[in-house]
Amino acid sequence: LRGDLWNPEHRPPVVRTPPAVPTHSGAGRWFQASGKTDWETPKAFFDQVNEHFCFETDVCASAQNTKCPKFFSREADGLKQTWRGVCWCNPPYGRGIDLWLHKAWQSAKNGATVVCLVPANTGTGWWHEHVVARATQVFFVRGKIKFVGATQGAPFDSALVVFGEKCK
């Protein structure tokens, strides 16, 4: 997978053991230094993923950056909402990302399909607790995603983490 292209035909097996390679530890510092934790997904990247999953709800968005007609804003607090159908989740990066992944897993247990765009920080506790132990599929994105409003690509790798079964 590339940050600017996503090929749904390339379906790697579910990752149960993280690869034995160094991980990027600078993701949190990069976002903290910028003062932002909520970075908008590039439209072209989202559109390619959406072609495969047909998202119904953006569970972590604002009116300015939502990718779906139905969305949960910060004020609505997506973590307190019921996630149904096929959901897109680009959560705030940094502390609390585990809460979004836990909610994705809980929602999948209740029938939803949730696709989360997260840093591929394979050495973190949240990665092992939520991705390795609970994800249905993991797609590693090749290259660095340049989020909307960023001056350069992110300094870390990204992954699409799928909880649930429904896809096109």
N, C-alpha and C positions, 0 to 999 in steps of 0.2 A: 504494500500500500504506500502511496506517496501522499504527502501533505496536500498536494494540489489535485491528485487523482485518487479515486478509490475504486477498486475492481471487485464487485461482489462475487464474481466467479472464483476468485482466489479465496478459498474457505479453509484456513488452517484449522487443525484440530484444537479442541479446547485446551487451553494451557493449564496444566495442573501443577507443574513444577517450573518456577521461573528459570530462565536461561542463566547459565553461570557466566555472566558478563558484568562489567562495572555498570552501575546505574548513575543517572544524573542526580546530584544532590542539590543543585542550585535552583530548582524550580521555585521553591518557596521564597528564597531570597530575591529572585527576579521579580516576582509578583509583588512582594512586600516593598521592594525598592521603587516600583512604579506607583505604589499607592492604590493599585487596583487588584481585585481578585476576580472580577467578573468580566472576562474578555469575550467579545462576540465572535462566534464561529463564522469563518468566511463563507459567503453564500455558495460559491462554486463547490466547496468541499461538502457543505451540508446537502446541496442538491443531489450530489452523486450518492451520498449515503441514503438520502430520502427516496431515491429511485428504487432502492432495494427494500426499504422497510415501510414506506408510506406512513410517515408519522402523522398522528392526530393531535398530539398535545406537546407543547414545549413546557416542561415542568419547572424550569428555572430561567425566567426571562423577564423582559420589560417590554412595554409597548414599542420601544424604539429598536429592540434587537431580537424580538421573537422570530422564530423560524416557522411557526405554525399559527393558523387562525385562532386556535384555542391555546391559552398559555396561563401560567401562574406567575404573577409578579412578586417582587420582594414583599410588597404590602400584603398580598394574599398568602404568603409563606407556603411555597410548594411542599415543604416538609409536613405541613398540617393538612394537606389536601389528599383526596383519594385519587390515585393514578390509575386510569383505566385505558384499555386499548393499547395502541402503540405510541410510546412516549420517547421524546428526545430530551436528554439531560446533559447540558454543559455546565456543571456545577461551579460555584466559586472555588478557585484553587487555593489551597492552603489549609489552615486548621478548619475542621468541620467537613472536609470532603467525605470522610467516612460516614457521616450522617446521611448524605445523599446516596451513597452506595448501599447503605443498609436499607434505606427507603425503597430503592430500586429493587433490591432482592425481595423485600416484603411484598411489594406490589406485584412482582412476578409470581410469587407464591399464590397470589389472589387472581391470577389470570392475565395480568398486563405483560407486555413486552417493553422493556426499557433499554435504550441504547445510551450509554454514557461516554462522553469524550473526556478523558482524564490524562494527566501526566503518567507516563509509563515508568513510575517509580517502583520498580519491582523489589526493592529492598526494604520498603516501608511496612509497618504493621498493618496499615489499612489495606495495602495491596494484598497481603497474604490472607488477612481475615475476610475480606470481601470479594476480591477478584479470584484469587487462586482457589479458595474454598467454595465459592458460590456461583460464579459466572457460568453462563451457558456457553458462551463463545468469547474469545478475545482476538481482536484484529490489531496488530501493531502497524502504525502509520509510518511509512517510509518518508524520511525527510522531516523538516521542522515546519510546523504550521505557523503561518503568519496571521495572527488574529487581527480582526478589524481594529484599526486605531493604533496598532503596534508599528514601530519604526523598522523592526526586523523580525525574523522568525524567532519563535520561542527557543530558549537555550536548552530545551529538553525534548525527549521523544514523547510521543503521544500514543494512546491506544483507544480503540473503541471497545467498550466492555458491554456485552449483551447479557441481559437477564431475561429469561423467558424464551418462548419458542417461535412466536409468529414473525414471519418475514415473507417477502414476496417470492 
